[in-house]
Amino acid sequence: MTTDKYDHHAALAQAEDAAALAPYKGQNTFRIGVIGAGIVIAILAFWCYLMMRHVENAGDVTFGIDFIVFWSAAQLALEGNAVAAFDLDALFAIHQVEEAEWLPWVYPAGYLILLMPLGTLPFFTAWALYNTVSAIALLAALRMFTRGAPGLWLALAFAPTTIAAYMLGQTPILWTAGLIAGLGFLRDGRYVAAGVMIGLLTMKPQLGLLIPVALLAGGYWRVIFSAAGTAILIVLAGTLAFGMEYWTAFFEMGEQHFNQMRSNIGEDDQMISAFSILTMLGVNETIAFATQFSLAITAAIAIFLIWRRRDIGMDLKFAMLIAGLLVTSPYMWHYEATLLVPLLLFLLRSGALQPNLPGLCISTLLWLGVGPVMVARVIFGNEFAPIRPFSSPILVLAFVVTLIAVVTALRAKPPSSQGT
């Protein structure tokens, strides 16, 4: 694509930003953003303090959060034994957290390559650095869509729904940043860059199952080829680094992990999918899965229909894609509610959520997400603050609101405006 075409896309994006963000450029939004971000950062600082106090009192070097798996796997890879990351005993020999009965390593080789530098650092330093890089990536990605609205930018980057991912040192912050950046490049007509970012998302592929549906519907072939090429290069790099045996162990552990999650999903309060809720309520597994599958199919159809239209704004297309990602996987962890951040962003930009009372109420719920429950668990304990009953309805609400906006947009446009 020529420079003139890039400039044309950039000019269109700036015009869209100016119109979409006009209601969120005032001082009130800025104050809310600063205060909200400050509160979330203070909560995370307090969480870090609690972890350090616990470790100091117990005489350990780690704390029982998900990040122990990343940190331990990185050390094993540095020792030249990356395949051992799939051995729970080998992981335990490093992190020494007895409560980690089932915290396996189930990630592709490319992700382990990225994590290896963290294995050279002490646990808390590595956790802090990982979260810092994640936060910077999310800030940079959100900036592509919030220029001129710094309050909204801060409020979204440090939305309470991100607290779970930050506390646990989990992947969704980085993954969400990559998704937003990929969508930003797509909007700006930088299709190769968009494909590279989407290809990088394959390091946690289960979250992005509906992305190919959107790209195929929109006819974004350069993005598809770029994404596929990036994914292949990542696999090749991982294979060269760790050998074919890594993939054998990866798929074996993946099968074990699937069976473990399937058998315990009804009891695991950290799962927030429709499948997990129905299973918890005692619904037959076949019926629960059929319900989840129906949600995924509905999302896929809505994504296909709106992404093939040239006369509907990109913001609503992006919102429908993300809403679909939130309801597709039957194994949706609570920290993956971080995806509510870009969903809220695009619902606001598209006008699907207006700055009126109903819109503000829904926006607040999406912005809070799993944050209040996570804070309550820290203060009162896990048994007094169950995650699923409070968080799962928010995902359903987000999907319904987005689906209604998409159906309304499709009905408002004549069929002759469709295109591929």
N, C-alpha and C positions, 0 to 999 in steps of 0.2 A: 504494500500500500504506500502511496506517495505521501510526502510531507503535507501537501495541500489537503489530502483526504483526512490525515490525522488532525490537521488544524480544524477542518470542518466538523469532525466528530467532537473535538474538544470544545468548539464553540457551542454546539448543540447541547453538550453536557453541562456547560456553564449556564446556559439559558434554563435548562431543566432544573438545575440546582437552585437557581435564583427563585424560580416559581415555587418549587416544592418546599424549600426551607424557609420561605418568607415568614410563616407563623412562629418559627422557632429561633428567631434571631434577636429577640428582645433581652432585656436585662434580667427578667424573671427566669427565663430559661437558662441563662448563664449562671445565675445564683443557684438554681436547682442542680445544674450540672456539677458545679464546684462542690456544693455541699454533699451531694450524693456520692461523688467520686471520693471525697475526703472521708466519708463514713466508711465506705467499702475498704479503702486503703487502711484505715485505722483498725477495722475488724481483722483484716489479714495480718497486720502487724501484731495485734493481740494474739492471734492464732499462732504466729511464729514464736512469740514469747512463751505461750503455753507449751508448745512442742519442746522448746529448748529447756524449759524448767523440768519437764517430764524426763527428758533424756539425762539431764544433769542429776536429778534425784535417783534415777534408776541406774545410772552409770553406763548407759548404752551410747551408741554412736548414731543411731537412727531412730525414727519414729514410725509407727504403724500406719502409714498412708501409702497410696498406690505408687508414689514416686520411688519407693524402695525397690520396686521391680526394675524400673528404668535404670536407676543408679547401679544396682547389682549386676544387671545384664551388661551394662557398659563396662564394668570392671572385668567381667569374664571375657568380653570381646577383646579388651586390651591385653589380657593374658594370653590371647591366641586361642581361646576356647569358646567361641561364640555359640556353638551348638549346645553347650552346657547351660545356656540361659533357659532352655526348655526343661531343665531338671530342677524341680522344686527344692531338692536337697542342696544342690549347688547354689541356688539363690539364697537359701536360708543360711548357708555357711558364711555368706557375706553380710546380709542385713540383720540376722539374729532376732527377727521379730516373730515370736511364737504365735501371735494372733493371726499371722498371715497363713491360715490353713489352705486357702485356695486363692493365691494371687500369682497366677502364672504369667510368663512372658509369651504373648501371642501376636507378635508384630513382625512385619516383613523385614528383610535384611537391610533395606535402605534406611529405615528409621533407626535401626541400631547403629549404623554408621554415623548418623547425625548425633546420636547420644554419646558416642564414645568419649569425646572430650570431657564430659561431665564425670566420667569415671575416675578422672585424675584429681577430683576435688573432694573435700569433705562433704558429708551428706547435706548439711544445711546450706552451705555455700552453693552446692550444685542445685538444690531446690530453689533457692533464691534467684540464681542466675537463669534457670529454666523459666521461671515465672516472669522475670524481668524481660527476657527476650520475647516471650509470648505476649506480654502486655505491649511492648514496643511494636511488635508486628500487628497487633490488633488496632492500635492507635493509628499506625500508618495506613492500614487498609481502610479503616472507617473514614479517614481524612479524604479519601477519594470521593465520598458521597456527602460530606458534611461541611464543605468549605463555606465559610461565612457564618457558620452556626457553632461556635466553639462550645457553648453550653450543651447542646445536643451531642456533640462529639465526645465530651468528657462523660456525660451521663450514660452513654451507650458503652463506651470503652470499659467503664467500671460499674456496669449495671450489677445489682445484687445477684442476678441469676448466674453470674460468672464466679461467684464466691466458691461454689463447690469445686469447680475445676482448678482454681488457684490453690485452695486448701490441700487438695489431694495431689497437686502437681501433675494433673492429667492433660491429655492431648487436645481437648476441644477448643482451647483458646487459639492455639496455633492453627488448627484445622479450620476454624471459623475465619481466622485472618486470611488464610490462603483462599478460601471460598470467596470472601468479599473482594479480595484483590483480583481473582480470576473474573468475577462478574464485572468489576470496574474496567478491566482491560477489554472485556467483551463489549461493554457499552461504548468504550472509546474507539472501537474498531481495531484494537491491537490484538489480532486473533492468535498470533503465534504465542505472544506472552500469556494470553488467557489460557491457551492450551497447556503451556508449561505449568502454570499454577494449578490447573485442574489435574494434570498428570501427577503432580506432587501429592495431591490428596489421596492417591491410591495407597499411600502408606498407612491409611486407615480406611480401606475401601468400603466397608459396610455402611458408612454414613452417607455415601454419595451414590446410592444405587439408581436414583432417578435422574441424575445429571445427564447420562446419555440420551434419555428420552427427550429432554429439553433441547439438547444440541441437535439431535436428529430432526426434531420437529421444526426447528428454526433454520435448518439447512446450513449449520455452521461447520462445514467440512474442514476448513483449515484449523479450526479449534480442535476438532475431533482427531485429526491426524497428528497435530502437535501434542495433544494430550496422550495419545497412544504411544507416540515416539518417546515422550518423557517417561511414561510408565515402563516401557521396555528397557530404556537406559538404566532406570533405577534397579530393575530386576537383574540386569547384567552386572551392574556395579556390585550389588549384594552377592551375586554368585561368585564373581571374581574374588571378592574379599573373604567370603566364608565357605565357599564350596557348595556343591549340590546337596551334601548331607544336611545343610542348614534347612533347605526346603522340605526335605523328608521329615525332619523333626518338627518343622513349622506346621505342616498339614496334620501330622499325628497329634500334636498338642491342640491344634484347632478343633479336631474332632472330639478330643477329651473335654475341652472347654465348652463346646456346644452341648455335649451330653450333661455336663455338670450344671450349666446354666438352665438347661431344659428341665432337669429334675428338681431344681430349687427355685425356679422363677416365682412360684406362688408365695414362697416364704421370704424372698429377698426384697425387702422394702425399698431398695435402691433402684429397682427396675420400675420404670414409669410408663411403659407401653400399654396399649389396650389389651394385648395378649396377656401381659403380666397381671393386670387388674382382674380380668375375667378368670384367670387361673387362680388367683388369690380368693376369689369369691366362690370357687368350687365348680365353675363352669367346665364342662368337658373340654379336653385339650383340643380336640378336632374343631369344635364349635368356636373356641377362643381363637384358634389360628385362622379359621375361615373369616372371622370378623376382622382380624388384623389384615388379612390378605385383601378383604373387600375395601378397607381403608386405603391400602396401597394402590389398588387398581383404580379407585376413584381419584386419588391424587395423580396417578400417571395419566389418566384420561384428561383431567383438568389441565395438567401441565402441557400435554401435547396440543390440546385445542388452543390454548392461549399463546403458546410459543410459536405456533405457525401463523399467527396473525401479525401483519406488519403495521397495523393501525392502532395497536394497543401499546401503551408505554412500557418501557423495560422494567420500571420499578415494580409494577404489578406482576409481571412475569417472574421477576426475581423472588417476590414474596411468595408466589404460588409454589415455586420450586422448593424453597426452604421449608414452607409449611408441609409439603409432601415428604421431605427428608425426615421431618420430625415424627411422622406417623407411619413410616414405611417399615422400619425394623422392629421385629417383635422383641428384640433385646436392646431397648433404649435405656441407657443408664442416666441417673439423675444429673450428673455433671454435663451430659450432652445437651441439656436444656440451655446451654450457652448459645445454641443456635437461635434462641428467641431474640438475641440481640440484633442480628441482621434482619430477622423477620419483622421486628418492630420498626427498624429503620426504613424498610421498603414499604411497609404499610403506611407509615407516616408520609413518606415521600410521594406515594401514589395517591394519597388523599383518601384511602380506604378507612383510615382512622382520622377523624377530624378533631381539632382542638375544642370540642364541646364536652359536655358532661359524660355522655356514654363513651365517646372516644377516649377521653382522659382516664376513665375508669378501666377500660380494657388495656390501654397503654400502660397504666400503672401495674396491672397484674402481670403483663408480659415482661415488663422491666424488672419487677421483683422476682418472678420465676421461683426458683428453688432457694433463693437467698434467705428469706425469713426462716424457713425450716432448718437450714443449715446452722444459722445463728442460734436458733432455739435448741438444737441438738448439742451445741457446744456448751450452752448455759445449763440446760435442764437434763441432758442425757438423751440417748437414742430412743429409749422406750417411751419417753414423754413427747417426742416430736417425730412421728412417722412421716416419711417423705411422700410416699405414693398417694395417700388420700388427698393431700393438698396440692401436689404438683401435677399429677396426671390430668386433672380437669383443666388446668391452664393450657396444656398442649392441645386438648380437644377444642377448647375455646378458640385458640389461635388458628387451628385448622378450619373451623367452621366460619370464623370471621373472614379469613382469606378466601375460602371457597365461595362464600356469598358475594364478595367483591368481584371475583373472577366471573361468576355466572352473570352478575349484573352487567359487567363490561362486555361480555360476549353477546348478551341479548340486546345491548344498546347499539351494536354495530351490525350492519347488513352483511349477509354471507358473502356478497361479492367482494368484500374487502379482504378476504382470506388470501394468504399467499404462502409460498414455500421458499 
